[in-house]
Amino acid sequence: MNDCIVQYYRCPENFVRLKLRGALSETTGYFKFGSHTTCYGRCSGHLPSSSLTATLPDTLSDTTTDGDTVCLPFDLDEVADNLRNELYSQESSSRADTKSIGRAYYLLRPFLSVAFRRYMQKWYLRGWDRLRFPQWPVDRSVEQIFEQVMLLSLATQSVDQIPFVWFWPEGASSCAMVTHDVETMQGVLTCPYLMDTEDKFAIKGSFQIIPEERYEVSDGLLDSIRRRGFEVGVHDLNHDGHLFRDREQFLERVKKINSYKVRFGASGFRTAVLYRKQLWFDALDFSYDMSVPNVAHLDPQRGGCCTVMPYFVGKILELPLTTTQDYTLFHILNRESIDLWKSQIALIMEKHGLISFNIHPDYLDSPSRRTVFETLLEYLSELRREKGVWITTPGEIDRWWRQRAAMKLVKDGRDWHVEGPGSERACVAYIEQNDGQISYTCAPAFSACGRSPHG
C-alpha cells in the first residue's frame, strides 16, 4: 500500500513502511486525514460518510506505529486512486438527468445562439461556488495526504531526511505547459497568431486538432504547426460530446481516434468538453492524456483529480488541467484578467506542481482577450526567469515523467545519486520536517542544477 507514494517521490521503499491498522469498513465514503484534507475510500475505526455535508471523521489521530512501520487506518493506494481517478464522483457524474441534459444540449447546440448557450451553461453551473469538494480554485488533496504520510514516516524511521528524485529536470521549481483546443475554422485561422505570440516569449504550445466534421484538417495545417516546433494532439473525434455515451460506441470511435494519432504524428489526446471516464482510457493508444481537470466545478462534468502532478492511468500518463479554461474565465466568470490564474499558479507552485492551461484560439476574438493571453505569457516567462519554472510541451513532460518513473536512488557512501536513463538531468532532493510541516531541501551536489527546488 505504499506503491503510489514511492512512485510519486521516487524514494527508496525502505523509508516508507506502511500497513493497515485494522479491518476496513465495508462501505466507501468521505473522511478526513487531518483537519484540512478530505479522503474518499474505506477506513478502519470509523464509518466513512456518504455525504460531504455531514461531519467527517478525522482518521489522523487513529494512525499508530509498529516499530518502523506506520499503521494507517486506510489503504493509501486505494484513497489516492479514488481521488485521482475521480471514483468519488462516479455516482453524481452518471446521473440519468445529467446525461439527458448533455445529450439534448449537444443535439440542439448548432441551432442555439451564443448568448443563449452561455445562459444555459450558467444555469447548469449554478451553485458551483457552494461545492465543498474538490476545493476551489485548486485542490491539492493528494499532495497533502502524501506529505502527511511522509511526516509520519520521518518520525517512525527516526531520520531527519528522506531522499527522493526531484520532480522536475535540472531542479526546476515547477513545470508549465500551454495547450490549445482548436474547435472551429475560426480557431484554425487564429493558430498563426498564437504561434507568433508564443514564439515572442520562447514558449511552445500544443494544438489539439479535431479530426472529423468541424473543419478540414489538411496536411498543410499539421505541417505548419509541427514545422515551427509546436506539438499536435488529437482532440476527440468530432467534438459532439457523445464519446463516452456508452462503451460500445466509445470503442468504435476510439478505433478511428487511434488511427488519427498516426496521421497527426501525435502522442497526446484530449476529449471534447473534458468529458471523461478514466477507467476506459486503456482503449486509447496514446502516450498521454490531458482530459482531467484538477477541480471541475465549472465544467459540464464535475469532479476533479485533486492533484497538481502528472499520474499514470494504466499505461497512459495523465497531465491534468490545473487552471481554469479561458472560455470559463471569459464567459462564465466574466473576467478579463489573469488574477484568477495567478492565484491558481501560486497554489500549484506551493506543491511544485504542473501549471497547465487550455487557451482556445476560438475565444481570443477581441483585442482585450488577446491582451489577457499575452499578459499570461509574459507572466509565465517572468516565472521562468525569476522562479525557475520549466515551461515546455506536453510531449516533453511525458518523456521526462516516464524517465523519472524508471529512475532509482542509489546510496554512494554517505550520499545518494540517481541512476537510469535521463538521470543526468535529475537532482537528488530531501524531505524534511520543519515546525510540523513538510519541506524540501537539496543534496550538496544540487548546486550544479542552478536553483533550489523550494525557492
Secondary structure, DSSP 8 states (H G I E B T S, - for coil): --HHHHHHHT--GGG--EEESS---SS-EEEESSTT-EEEE--SSS--BS-TTS---B-GGG-EEETTEEEESS-HHHHHHHHHTTGGGHHHHT-HHHHHHHHHHHHHGGGS-HHHHHHHHHHHTTTGGG--SS-SS---HHHHHHHHHHHHHHHHHT-S-EEEE-SSGGG-S-EEEEEEEE-SHHHHHHHHHHHHHHHHTT---EEEE--SSSS---HHHHHHHHTTT-EEEEE-SS-SS-TTS-HHHHHHHHHHHHHHHHHHT--EEE-GGG---GGGGGG---SEE---BS--TTSSS------SS-EEETTEEE--B-S--HHIIIIIS---SSHHHHHHHHHHHHTT-EEEEE--GGG--SHHHHHHHHHHHHHHHHHHHHH--EE--HHHHHHHHHHHHH-EEEEETTEEEEESTTGGG--EEEEEEETTEEEEEE-GGGGGGSS-TT-
